[in-house]
Structures are given as structure tokens and as C-alpha cells.
Amino acid sequence: MASPLPEKIPRIQQAISVLWPSFAVAIVATGLFFSAFHPKDLVPFNLNIDVSPLAAYSIGFFLFWLLGILSSYGTMYFVISNCQVLNKQQDQFTK
């Protein structure tokens, strides 16, 4: 049974498979993180930074989303590269 070639997976499907799970994880991570820490408590060295809590929540969300994107992209990269290796091995055995 042949596995699907990565070249046949559309780019939009690859993008959605990275962005959607990372978005969902960012929602949960933001909720959990800011349930434990108030944005004013996160300012280093007691600097007086005038950032509203909403802006801090938004920045935190996008940072968690970026972290999720990097993680999901790494997973997709290794799955596709593993699929390519397996396809090459399968082609060698079928010849």
C-alpha cells in the first residue's frame, strides 16, 4: 500500500494543518497563562511600561500562536521528510 506523496498535498492544506491547530493551542495557552499571571506582573525590572492589559493579552496570544506555528511546522516538516524517505525505500524494493 503506497503512502501519499507530499507533492500531492496542496499548499493550502499544509498551511491550514499548521495554522489551525496552533491557533487552538494559542487560545488555550493564553487563557491558562493569563489566568495565573496578570500582565502588570510580567514587566521586568519594575519598568514603567504603559501597555494596557488588552494589548498585553493580544501580544501574548500572538506569541503563543507563533510558538504553536513553529511547533506544528516542525512536525509537518518531519512527517513529510519521513514520508519522502519511506517512498524512496518503497521504490527501491518494488524495482
N, C-alpha and C positions, 0 to 999 in steps of 0.2 A: 504494500500500500504506500503510495507516494505521498509525501507531505507537500503542502502548498509552497510554491516558490515565493520568496519575499518580493520579487519583482512584480508579481501579480497582485499584491496587496496595494490598493490605491493610496496615494499620499494623504488624502483627506481622512481616510480611515485610520492611518497611522497617527495622524495629528490628533484625531478625536480620542483614540485609545490612550494617548498620553495626557491630553488636556482634561478630559472629563474626570478620570479617577483622581488626578492631582487637585482638581477643583473641589471635589467632595472631601478629600482629606484636609485641604486647607480650611474648609468650613469647620470641620470638627476640631482641628488643631487650634484654630483661632479661638473658638468657644472655650475649649479647655484651658488654654494658656491664659487668656484674659479673665477667666473665672478665678484663677489663682493669683494673678498679678495685675495691679492697677497700672495704667500707663505712666502715671506720675512717679511710681516706684522704680521704673526702669531707666530713669535718666542717670547716666554715670557721673560720678564725681560731684554730685549735687549742683550741676549746672542749671541755670535758669533758662530752659528752652521752652518757648511759648508755643506748644503744639496742643491742639485740642484733643480730647480723648477720642473723638471720632476719627481724626487724622491718624492717631496712633493705631487705632484698630484697623484702619484701612492699610496702613503701611505694614502692619503685622500680617494681615491677611495676604497681601501680595508677596511678602517674604516667604510665608508658609507655602503659598502656591508655587513660587519659584523653586523651593526645595522639593516639593512634590513633582514638579515637572522634570527636574534633574533626575530624581529617583526613577520616575516612570520611563523617561527616555533611556536611562542606563539599562533598565530591564528590557525594553524593546530592542535596544541595540544588541544585547547579548542573546536574546531569543532569535533574532534574525540571523546573526552571525553563526549561531549554533545550527540553525536550520540550513544555512548555506553549506556548512561543513558536512552535515548529515546527508544533504543532497549529493555532494561530491562523492562521499563514501558509497552512497547507494548507486550512483552512476558507475563507479569502478567495479562494483560487484555484479552489476547487470550486463557489463560488456563482456 
